[in-house]
Amino acid sequence: MAVVAERVRGHDWARAFSRTTRCLAVARHLGSTDVAATTDRFALYATVFDVERRAELDRFLEETIGPLLAYDARRSTDLVATLEAYYANDGNLRRTAGVLHVHLNTLLKRLDRVTTVLGRDWRGGDDLQLRLAVRLETLRRALRT
């Protein structure tokens, strides 16, 4: 996989290198292989790989899944990963439990905790922001490792 940075202006090579390197990590985590791309191709994920947009990402995540992140930090749980698996499996409970290697009842208890933390609306019809926040948090974690 190859990622090419945007045109460098004002000799800001360090920023371009950082963005390109982080974009490559995001692309790999998304499963992109054997492809050449520019950072613009992954612009949707720019808040994750562009360090200058970190505050923007932090604000979005705080507004959407902040309580969930705080709960996970306080209780040493990973409900964000539970939601990531749930969404990746299109809400199929048995497949999600299998991917997480937990019993179905354990998964149901975790999803009940998500409801307690986020409120009943998280399973509502328009969950795009929540899905996006969970995905961006997952990518942000991948970049940290």
C-alpha positions as CSV (number, residue, x, y, z in Angstrom):
1,M,0.0,0.0,0.0
2,A,1.2,3.5,-0.8
3,V,-0.2,6.8,0.4
4,V,0.9,10.1,-1.1
5,A,0.6,13.4,0.7
6,E,-1.0,16.5,-0.6
7,R,1.1,19.2,-2.2
8,V,3.5,20.6,0.5
9,R,3.3,24.3,1.0
10,G,5.8,26.4,2.8
11,H,8.3,23.6,3.3
12,D,6.0,22.0,5.9
13,W,7.5,18.5,5.2
14,A,7.0,17.3,8.8
15,R,3.3,17.9,8.7
16,A,3.0,16.2,5.3
17,F,5.0,13.2,6.5
18,S,3.0,12.9,9.7
19,R,-0.3,13.1,7.9
20,T,0.8,10.5,5.3
21,T,2.2,8.1,7.8
22,R,-1.0,8.3,10.0
23,C,-3.2,8.0,6.9
24,L,-1.4,4.9,5.9
25,A,-2.0,3.4,9.3
26,V,-5.7,4.2,9.0
27,A,-5.9,2.8,5.5
28,R,-4.3,-0.5,6.7
29,H,-6.7,-0.7,9.6
30,L,-9.6,-0.3,7.2
31,G,-8.2,-3.2,5.2
32,S,-6.9,-1.3,2.2
33,T,-4.0,-3.2,0.7
34,D,-2.2,-3.2,-2.7
35,V,-3.6,0.2,-3.6
36,A,-2.0,3.6,-4.1
37,A,-3.9,6.6,-2.8
38,T,-3.6,10.2,-1.7
39,T,-4.5,11.4,1.7
40,D,-7.5,13.1,0.1
41,R,-9.0,9.6,-0.7
42,F,-9.3,9.0,3.0
43,A,-10.5,12.6,3.8
44,L,-13.5,11.2,5.7
45,Y,-11.0,9.9,8.3
46,A,-8.8,13.1,8.3
47,T,-9.8,14.0,11.8
48,V,-8.1,10.8,12.9
49,F,-4.8,11.1,11.0
50,D,-4.4,14.9,10.8
51,V,-2.9,16.0,14.2
52,E,-4.0,19.6,13.5
53,R,-7.7,18.4,13.7
54,R,-7.3,16.5,17.0
55,A,-9.4,19.0,18.9
56,E,-12.1,18.7,16.4
57,L,-12.1,14.9,16.7
58,D,-12.0,15.1,20.5
59,R,-15.0,17.5,20.5
60,F,-17.0,15.2,18.2
61,L,-16.3,12.1,20.3
62,E,-17.0,13.9,23.5
63,E,-20.4,15.0,22.2
64,T,-21.4,11.6,20.9
65,I,-19.8,8.9,23.0
66,G,-18.1,10.9,25.8
67,P,-20.2,9.2,28.5
68,L,-19.4,5.8,27.1
69,L,-15.6,6.6,27.0
70,A,-15.8,7.9,30.6
71,Y,-17.6,4.7,31.7
72,D,-15.1,2.5,30.0
73,A,-12.2,4.4,31.6
74,R,-13.8,4.3,35.1
75,R,-14.9,0.7,35.0
76,S,-12.0,-0.8,32.9
77,T,-14.6,-2.0,30.4
78,D,-14.7,-1.7,26.6
79,L,-18.2,-1.0,25.6
80,V,-16.9,1.0,22.6
81,A,-15.4,-2.2,21.2
82,T,-18.7,-4.0,21.9
83,L,-20.5,-1.4,19.8
84,E,-17.9,-1.6,17.1
85,A,-18.5,-5.3,16.9
86,Y,-22.3,-4.9,17.1
87,Y,-22.2,-2.4,14.2
88,A,-19.7,-4.5,12.1
89,N,-22.1,-7.4,12.4
90,D,-25.2,-5.3,11.4
91,G,-26.7,-5.8,14.9
92,N,-26.7,-9.6,14.6
93,L,-26.5,-10.6,18.3
94,R,-25.2,-14.1,17.7
95,R,-22.5,-13.1,15.3
96,T,-21.5,-10.2,17.5
97,A,-21.2,-12.5,20.6
98,G,-19.1,-14.9,18.5
99,V,-16.7,-12.2,17.3
100,L,-16.3,-11.0,20.9
101,H,-16.0,-14.5,22.2
102,V,-18.6,-14.0,24.8
103,H,-21.9,-15.7,25.7
104,L,-25.0,-14.2,24.2
105,N,-26.3,-13.2,27.7
106,T,-23.0,-11.4,28.3
107,L,-23.4,-9.4,25.1
108,L,-27.0,-8.5,26.1
109,K,-25.8,-7.3,29.5
110,R,-23.2,-5.1,27.8
111,L,-25.7,-3.7,25.4
112,D,-28.0,-2.9,28.4
113,R,-25.1,-1.0,30.0
114,V,-24.7,0.9,26.8
115,T,-28.4,1.8,27.0
116,T,-27.9,2.9,30.7
117,V,-25.0,5.1,29.7
118,L,-26.2,6.6,26.4
119,G,-30.0,6.4,26.8
120,R,-32.6,4.4,24.9
121,D,-32.1,6.5,21.8
122,W,-28.8,4.9,20.8
123,R,-30.7,2.2,18.9
124,G,-32.9,4.7,17.1
125,G,-33.3,4.9,13.4
126,D,-30.7,7.7,12.8
127,D,-27.6,6.3,14.4
128,L,-25.1,7.6,11.9
129,Q,-23.3,9.9,14.3
130,L,-23.0,7.2,16.9
131,R,-21.7,4.7,14.3
132,L,-19.2,7.2,13.0
133,A,-18.0,8.1,16.5
134,V,-17.5,4.5,17.4
135,R,-15.6,3.9,14.1
136,L,-13.4,7.0,14.6
137,E,-12.6,6.1,18.1
138,T,-11.6,2.6,17.0
139,L,-9.3,4.1,14.3
140,R,-7.8,6.5,16.9
141,R,-7.0,3.6,19.2
142,A,-5.4,1.7,16.3
143,L,-3.1,4.7,15.6
144,R,-2.0,4.8,19.3
145,T,-0.7,1.2,19.1
